[in-house]
Amino acid sequence: MVNSFIRPGDLRVLKHEHVQLMKNPQAKLARDKKFLLLKHPATKTTDQEVVTMPAASGIYQDLLAFQELKGMAKSSDFVFYPEYKNRQTMIAVAGRIFSHAIKRAKLEQEGEKHTLYSLRHTAIMYRLLLGKNVSTLELARNARTSQAMIDKHYASRLTPLMAIDSIHSFKEND
C-alpha cells in the first residue's frame, strides 16, 4: 500500500485482472523502469487508474509467484488473501496482522494509532516530502482523492523546515 496509494478497501476488490505491468522508458535507473497500473473498481470515490511506485512491481511479481504455487493466480483471483471468499473477513485479518506487526516492531507510541490506512497516509506523505516537484493535483488524482483532501489531511502536517530543498529550488534552464 505504501507503494500504491490505495485505500484498505481497495485490498478487498483488487484482482489480478486489474493489475497491469507497465514500463517507463524515461526512467533513468533500471529499478525504476517498471511500475504497475491499477484499474480496479471504485471503492470510495472514483475508478480512475492508479500509477504505483516502481517498487510495487517487484513486490507484486513476488506475490504473484507465491500465489501461482498455491493455484490462486488466475486473473479472476484476488491479489490479497484470495483464500478468503468473505472480503470483510479478509480486511479484518489483514488489519490484525498489521496491528501485530506494529506492536512487535514497537512502532506505536502513546497517543498514536496505526491502522492499514496509515500505509496510504505514508505513501502520500512520502511523495509530498520526497518527490521532486510533485503536483498535489496529480497526486490527488492518482490517489483517487481530491486536492482539498491532500491539503487538509496530509499537506497540513508539512512544516516549512520539511520543504527547505523545494523552497530553495529553481527550475532547470533548458
Secondary structure, 3 states (H helix, E strand, C coil): CCCCCCCHHHHHHCEHHHEEEEECCCCCCHHHCEEEEECCCCCCCCCCCEECCCHHHHHHHHHHHHHHHCCCCCCCCECCCCCCCCHHHHHHHHHHHHHHHHHHCCCCCCCCCCCCHHHHHHHHHHHHHHCCCCCHHHHHHHCCCCHHHHHHHHHHHCCHHHHHHHHHCCCCCC
